[in-house]
Amino acid sequence: MRAIVAVFSLSLLIMTAPASAQESPGAAAAQGRIPGPSSLTPAEIEMQKHIAKQRNQERFAKIKKDTDQLLELATQLKKSVDQASEETLSLEVVRKAEQIEKLAKQVRQKMVSD
């Protein structure tokens, strides 16, 4: 049950991540990620914006794919737990929970990086 809640929480974060991940070029320059506007031509600035936007779109696509996989794993885990008896939980259930945990950590790291 925790895994399902975690998946839905991550999905909610993904929906809000792109809006908060976007920042102005000036803010990025202040953090030292791209040279300041005075050292770049307008074409270079536009290219930097395009590259950053493309990178953000790729990152978001990877996060979306991973959360879809998280949802699938959580659904499988739920079915496995429902089929198990009170006395036994199979090794498969434990492995699936570990997969979910590992993938959730990867998704979280992707959300906060870059």
C-alpha positions as CSV (number, residue, x, y, z in Angstrom):
1,M,0.0,0.0,0.0
2,R,2.9,2.4,0.8
3,A,4.3,1.7,-2.6
4,I,1.1,2.8,-4.3
5,V,0.9,5.9,-2.3
6,A,4.6,6.6,-3.1
7,V,3.9,6.2,-6.9
8,F,1.0,8.6,-6.8
9,S,3.0,11.1,-4.8
10,L,5.8,10.9,-7.3
11,S,3.3,11.3,-10.1
12,L,2.0,14.5,-8.4
13,L,5.5,15.8,-8.1
14,I,6.2,15.2,-11.8
15,M,3.2,17.2,-12.7
16,T,4.6,20.2,-10.8
17,A,8.3,19.7,-11.5
18,P,8.4,21.1,-15.0
19,A,6.9,24.4,-13.9
20,S,9.3,24.8,-11.0
21,A,12.3,23.5,-13.0
22,Q,12.0,26.3,-15.6
23,E,14.0,29.3,-14.8
24,S,15.1,32.5,-16.4
25,P,18.4,32.5,-18.2
26,G,19.6,35.2,-15.8
27,A,19.0,32.9,-12.8
28,A,20.9,30.1,-14.5
29,A,23.8,32.6,-15.3
30,A,23.8,33.7,-11.6
31,Q,24.3,30.0,-10.6
32,G,27.3,29.8,-12.9
33,R,25.8,27.3,-15.3
34,I,26.0,29.4,-18.4
35,P,28.1,32.5,-19.2
36,G,26.6,35.8,-18.5
37,P,24.7,37.7,-21.3
38,S,27.5,40.1,-21.9
39,S,29.9,37.4,-23.2
40,L,27.3,35.7,-25.6
41,T,25.9,36.8,-28.9
42,P,22.1,36.8,-29.3
43,A,22.4,33.7,-31.4
44,E,24.4,31.9,-28.7
45,I,21.9,32.9,-26.1
46,E,19.1,31.6,-28.2
47,M,21.0,28.3,-28.8
48,Q,21.6,28.0,-25.0
49,K,17.8,28.4,-24.4
50,H,17.0,25.9,-27.0
51,I,19.4,23.3,-25.6
52,A,18.2,23.9,-22.1
53,K,14.6,23.5,-23.2
54,Q,15.4,20.3,-25.1
55,R,17.3,18.9,-22.1
56,N,14.3,19.6,-19.9
57,Q,11.9,17.9,-22.3
58,E,14.1,14.8,-22.5
59,R,14.4,14.8,-18.7
60,F,10.6,15.1,-18.3
61,A,10.0,12.3,-20.8
62,K,12.4,10.0,-18.9
63,I,10.6,10.8,-15.6
64,K,7.2,10.2,-17.2
65,K,8.4,6.8,-18.5
66,D,9.8,5.8,-15.1
67,T,6.7,6.8,-13.3
68,D,4.6,4.8,-15.7
69,Q,6.9,1.8,-14.9
70,L,6.5,2.6,-11.2
71,L,2.7,2.5,-11.5
72,E,2.9,-0.9,-13.3
73,L,5.2,-2.3,-10.6
74,A,3.0,-1.0,-7.8
75,T,-0.1,-2.6,-9.5
76,Q,1.8,-5.9,-9.8
77,L,2.8,-5.7,-6.2
78,K,-0.7,-5.0,-5.1
79,K,-2.0,-8.1,-7.0
80,S,0.8,-10.2,-5.5
81,V,0.0,-9.1,-2.0
82,D,-3.7,-9.7,-2.6
83,Q,-3.0,-13.2,-3.7
84,A,-0.7,-14.0,-0.8
85,S,-2.0,-15.4,2.5
86,E,-1.5,-13.8,5.9
87,E,1.3,-16.2,6.8
88,T,3.3,-16.0,3.6
89,L,4.7,-13.3,1.4
90,S,6.6,-14.6,-1.5
91,L,10.1,-13.6,-2.4
92,E,8.7,-12.1,-5.6
93,V,6.8,-9.6,-3.5
94,V,9.9,-8.5,-1.7
95,R,11.9,-8.2,-4.9
96,K,9.1,-6.2,-6.5
97,A,9.1,-3.8,-3.6
98,E,12.8,-3.4,-3.8
99,Q,12.5,-2.6,-7.6
100,I,9.9,0.0,-6.8
101,E,12.1,1.6,-4.1
102,K,15.1,1.7,-6.4
103,L,13.1,3.2,-9.3
104,A,11.5,5.7,-7.0
105,K,14.9,6.9,-5.8
106,Q,16.1,7.2,-9.4
107,V,13.0,9.3,-10.3
108,R,13.5,11.5,-7.3
109,Q,17.1,12.1,-8.3
110,K,16.1,13.0,-11.9
111,M,13.6,15.5,-10.6
112,V,16.1,17.4,-8.5
113,S,19.1,17.2,-10.9
114,D,19.8,19.7,-13.6
